[in-house]
Amino acid sequence: MLKLDTRCNKTVIKLIKYLREFRETEGISKNELSQRSGVSRSSIRKIELGESSPSLYLLLLLTNSLGLDLGALLSEIEKTYKT
């Protein structure tokens, strides 16, 4: 069970890192993402800093607001952990 938890944590961490880098590359501020997604700026900040673990619902709101597909991103990230 611990192995699964570790793998899930790594996946979420990589996903959040990707979302932050994508947001910054696209020139989208936390304020703009907050307005697009309905997620508070402070929640986005805490998620990006690793101070808060996002729910699936929040991840869907954030990825959709950035024009990304959560399922495709997760599939791509999961490939890096397959042996």
C-alpha positions as CSV (number, residue, x, y, z in Angstrom):
1,M,0.0,0.0,0.0
2,L,2.8,2.4,0.8
3,K,4.2,1.9,-2.7
4,L,0.9,2.9,-4.2
5,D,0.7,6.0,-2.0
6,T,4.3,7.0,-2.9
7,R,3.5,6.6,-6.6
8,C,0.3,8.6,-6.3
9,N,2.1,11.4,-4.5
10,K,4.8,11.6,-7.1
11,T,2.1,11.8,-9.8
12,V,0.3,14.6,-8.1
13,I,3.6,16.5,-7.5
14,K,4.6,16.2,-11.1
15,L,1.1,17.2,-12.3
16,I,1.1,20.3,-10.1
17,K,4.7,21.2,-11.2
18,Y,3.6,20.9,-14.8
19,L,0.5,23.0,-14.3
20,R,2.5,25.8,-12.6
21,E,5.1,25.7,-15.4
22,F,2.5,25.7,-18.1
23,R,0.7,28.7,-16.4
24,E,3.9,30.7,-16.1
25,T,5.0,29.9,-19.7
26,E,1.6,31.0,-21.0
27,G,1.8,34.2,-19.0
28,I,-1.2,33.4,-16.9
29,S,-1.1,34.9,-13.4
30,K,-2.6,33.2,-10.4
31,N,-5.2,36.0,-10.3
32,E,-6.2,35.2,-13.9
33,L,-6.3,31.5,-13.3
34,S,-8.4,32.1,-10.2
35,Q,-10.9,34.1,-12.2
36,R,-11.0,31.5,-15.0
37,S,-11.4,28.5,-12.6
38,G,-13.3,29.9,-9.6
39,V,-10.5,28.6,-7.3
40,S,-9.2,31.2,-4.9
41,R,-5.8,32.7,-5.6
42,S,-4.7,31.6,-2.1
43,S,-5.7,28.0,-2.8
44,I,-3.8,28.0,-6.1
45,R,-0.7,29.4,-4.3
46,K,-0.9,26.7,-1.6
47,I,-1.3,24.0,-4.2
48,E,1.6,25.2,-6.2
49,L,3.8,25.5,-3.1
50,G,2.8,22.0,-1.9
51,E,1.2,23.3,1.2
52,S,-2.2,21.9,0.2
53,S,-3.2,18.7,-1.6
54,P,-5.8,19.4,-4.3
55,S,-8.9,17.3,-4.7
56,L,-9.7,15.7,-8.1
57,Y,-12.4,18.4,-8.5
58,L,-9.9,21.2,-8.1
59,L,-7.5,19.6,-10.5
60,L,-10.3,19.3,-13.1
61,L,-11.2,23.0,-12.6
62,L,-7.6,24.1,-12.9
63,T,-6.7,21.9,-15.9
64,N,-9.9,22.8,-17.8
65,S,-9.3,26.5,-17.1
66,L,-5.9,26.2,-18.7
67,G,-7.3,24.4,-21.7
68,L,-5.7,21.1,-20.8
69,D,-7.0,17.6,-20.5
70,L,-6.5,16.1,-17.0
71,G,-6.8,12.5,-18.2
72,A,-4.2,12.9,-21.0
73,L,-1.8,14.6,-18.5
74,L,-2.1,11.9,-16.0
75,S,-1.6,9.2,-18.6
76,E,1.6,11.0,-19.8
77,I,2.9,11.3,-16.2
78,E,2.1,7.7,-15.4
79,K,4.2,6.5,-18.3
80,T,7.3,7.8,-16.5
81,Y,6.7,5.5,-13.6
82,K,6.1,2.3,-15.5
83,T,8.9,-0.2,-15.5
